[in-house]
Amino acid sequence: MRISGKVAVGILALALVLTLVGIGAILANPNTQTDAQAACTPTGLTKSWSGAFHVLSVQNFGCEGNWAYVWATIGDSQHSVSVTELEEWQPLGWLMVNRLTYCSTTNVPKKIRTLACHSN
């Protein structure tokens, strides 16, 4: 069976449109809870952390929806401190947010708020 040039072009155009629609749907909803939960690991949660001190260990962490908390120890071989951080899922991954700003909002799930906002 031979396909005419116009039919072949039509099939290719339809495939291109369907591909673009699929990509558009992915880009329109980058904050999927599935992605957030898949990245809910000590490494995923601390990946964006930067500065003079490094993550030495993660004592506890948890995620719910697009929110997470992390209890970690940061520092170097001679100095360390325990920290509690609140994170929100963004298109590029987990991002540390200001607890002073976000802990007072109702957007943060109760479990996460309790463990992230009522700690050091």
Phi, psi and omega per residue, in radians:
M1 nan 2.265 -3.115
R2 -1.903 2.348 -3.131
I3 -1.738 2.334 3.140
S4 -1.221 2.815 -3.129
G5 -1.028 -0.711 -3.127
K6 -1.175 -0.689 3.126
V7 -1.167 -0.747 3.136
A8 -1.089 -0.746 3.103
V9 -1.111 -0.720 3.115
G10 -1.093 -0.728 3.115
I11 -1.123 -0.776 3.112
L12 -1.109 -0.715 3.125
A13 -1.121 -0.743 3.112
L14 -1.106 -0.738 3.106
A15 -1.083 -0.716 3.120
L16 -1.124 -0.772 3.124
V17 -1.083 -0.793 3.139
L18 -1.111 -0.661 3.088
T19 -1.128 -0.796 3.141
L20 -1.134 -0.660 3.082
V21 -1.106 -0.744 3.110
G22 -1.103 -0.773 3.104
I23 -1.123 -0.715 3.116
G24 -1.072 -0.685 3.118
A25 -1.140 -0.678 3.115
I26 -1.165 -0.802 -3.118
L27 -1.204 -0.520 -3.136
A28 -1.250 -0.378 -3.113
N29 -2.322 1.144 -3.091
P30 -1.319 -0.279 -3.071
N31 -1.608 0.735 -3.097
T32 -1.175 2.480 3.128
Q33 -1.137 -0.497 3.107
T34 -1.090 -0.802 3.104
D35 -1.104 -0.753 -3.130
A36 -1.074 -0.770 -3.120
Q37 -1.208 -0.625 3.112
A38 -1.143 -0.557 -3.132
A39 -1.600 0.108 -3.120
C40 -1.418 1.273 3.113
T41 -2.356 2.802 3.083
P42 -0.934 -0.735 3.138
T43 -1.173 -0.788 3.137
G44 -1.097 -0.679 -3.106
L45 -1.305 -0.484 -3.094
T46 -1.842 0.093 -3.089
K47 -1.024 -0.667 -3.080
S48 -1.515 -0.066 -3.129
W49 -1.202 2.358 3.120
S50 -2.492 2.968 3.129
G51 2.311 -2.985 -3.083
A52 -1.218 -0.504 -3.102
F53 -1.747 2.603 -3.130
H54 -1.903 2.743 3.074
V55 -1.269 2.057 3.113
L56 -1.550 -0.658 3.124
S57 -2.860 2.774 3.040
V58 -2.045 2.071 -3.110
Q59 -1.478 -0.608 -3.091
N60 -2.774 2.652 3.074
F61 -2.824 2.809 3.083
G62 -2.913 2.736 -3.111
C63 -2.354 2.577 3.015
E64 -2.595 2.060 -3.081
G65 1.068 -2.247 -3.131
N66 -1.695 0.360 -3.106
W67 -2.195 2.606 3.135
A68 -2.620 2.775 2.991
Y69 -2.210 2.684 3.099
V70 -2.435 2.243 2.960
W71 -1.849 2.043 -3.052
A72 -2.425 2.869 2.985
T73 -1.965 2.199 3.114
I74 -2.094 2.761 3.104
G75 2.600 -2.660 3.071
D76 -2.327 -2.960 -3.049
S77 -1.142 -0.349 -3.095
Q78 -1.896 -0.417 -3.099
H79 -2.348 2.356 3.099
S80 -2.565 2.788 3.131
V81 -2.594 2.548 3.068
S82 -1.523 2.397 -3.135
V83 -2.288 2.692 3.010
T84 -2.147 2.236 -3.098
E85 -2.213 2.564 3.037
L86 -1.849 2.341 -3.131
E87 -2.267 2.617 3.086
E88 -2.146 2.432 3.123
W89 -1.281 2.248 3.118
Q90 -2.140 2.971 -3.119
P91 -0.954 -0.510 -3.112
L92 -1.724 0.055 3.128
G93 2.262 -2.903 3.140
W94 -1.262 2.416 3.138
L95 -2.305 2.245 3.097
M96 -1.139 2.331 3.116
V97 -2.114 2.866 -3.105
N98 -1.273 2.020 -3.132
R99 -1.097 -0.631 -3.134
L100 -1.032 -0.668 3.141
T101 -1.373 -0.843 -2.958
Y102 -1.539 -0.424 -3.102
C103 -1.169 -0.368 3.138
S104 -1.549 -0.069 -3.130
T105 -1.557 2.730 3.110
T106 -1.491 -0.053 3.136
N107 -1.231 -0.487 -3.105
V108 -1.377 2.162 3.138
P109 -1.006 2.591 -3.047
K110 -0.954 -0.804 -3.127
K111 -1.027 -0.820 -3.125
I112 -1.172 -0.749 3.136
R113 -1.049 -0.749 -3.136
T114 -1.073 -0.783 -3.054
L115 -1.453 -0.399 -3.122
A116 -1.735 -0.540 -2.980
C117 -1.776 -0.298 -3.123
H118 -1.951 0.804 -3.120
S119 -2.464 3.060 -3.071
N120 -0.751 nan nan
